[in-house]
Amino acid sequence: MEDKKLRITLVKSPIGAIPKHRKTVIAMGLRKLNKTVELPDNAATRGQIQQIRHLIKVEEI
């Protein structure tokens, strides 16, 4: 069984976001606008995505 991954891209600046959302963006490894990271598709990652869904774009790979 292959591990499922998610490709997450920061598409909106977290500057105006609430501090908890900014920390979530950094924790996911998204340091700059249009930066893309690949993270495992698990409950923890899905929770982070749900919290900052207005700032990111998500693709399943």
Buried (B, 14 or more C-beta within 10 A) or exposed (E): EEEEBBEBBBBBEBEEBEEEBBEBBEEBEBEEEEBBBEBEBEEEBEEBBEBBEEBBEBEEE
